[in-house]
Amino acid sequence: MPIRTFGPHRRWSDLRAKLDGRLPEPTLAELDRAADFAVERHGDQKRPAGEPYLEHLLETVDVLTNGPGVTDRDVLVAGVLHDVVEDTDTTLDEVRGAFGQAVADLVGWVTKPDAGPGEDKTAARLRYLSSLVHAPDEVLQLKLADRLSNVQRLETHPRPAKRASYYAETVEQLVPLAARHPWYEQWFGAWRERYAYLLGSGSDPHARR
């Protein structure tokens, strides 16, 4: 079953041109600042499949605006910055100082915590994902957009075992939360069916022969 995909956008200017006229200019100007901040902080980081890190950040904004139709400035700015604390040396205080408390709160919500005493990384990750059931709606919209970007082309991940485990985690932890938002519920429902083979033979029945 085909699913709608978002991006890729290699430059913020590409996505900005598509959003011009759909978002107020002050929101676009704030996104300009956020994109510059993200480029500076993420630098030359790459994603697992080798694409520039910025592509994922822009895809998240693309999902938010062109999927469920989010226009809230703080949520969109947090979409650009959502990994800057988790994956760089940037602190939440720096995010707060540059973009305000609301953006920092959103970024804080979607930043996975470090493992606690006697806790391994897997347990910490599951603890974090379980906590999202209590997340405010704007946090959940952001997290679902982030995960959608991560899994929309799951077959491109270089490690087959990771594809299967990430599929299972998404189905178990994120798909139930998507039921709170009809657009995400529909998208993840189609995605779940499209990639169900990952828990079976591992052979993609949708692949062209």
C-alpha positions, 0 to 999 in steps of 0.5 A: 500500500503506498503511503504519503511521504514528506521531503526531502528538503536539503535546504530550509529555503526550499521548504520556506518557498512552499510555506510562503503565503501559508504561514505569517511572515513573523513565523517564517522569520522565526523559522529562519532563525531556528534553521540557522541555529540548527545548521550551526549546532548540528554541523556535519552530522548525518542520519543513519542512511547518510543524509544530512541531519537537516533533512530530518528536521525539515521533514518534521516541519513539512509533516507538521504543516502539510500533514495535520496542518499545524501553524503554531509558531512555537511547535514549528520552531521546536520541530526544527530544534527538536534534536538539538539538545539530544544530539549536540552539546546545546543545552535547554537553557540556550534554546530558552534564551534564544527562542523562549520558554514555550519552545524550550518546553517542547524540545525538553519533552521530546528529548530522551533522558539519560539512563538513571542509576542502574538503568540501561539505555533500553529501559530509559528509552521505554520509560521515556516513550511510556511517559508520552501518554501524558504529553500535551497535544502539541508535544504529541503532534511534534513527537509523531511528526518526528517519528513519521519522518524517521519511519516513512522510508524505513527500508533505507535504514542500513541495519535490517535488525534495526528496521524490525525493532524500530517498526515494533517499537513504533507500533507498540509505543507510538501508534496507540498515541496517534489515535488522539489525532485523526490525521496521524492515526490514518497515516500510521495505520497505512504505514503499519500495513505497508511495513508489516513484512519487517516482522515476518520474512523480512522480504518486502512484498511491495518491492519492484521485481 
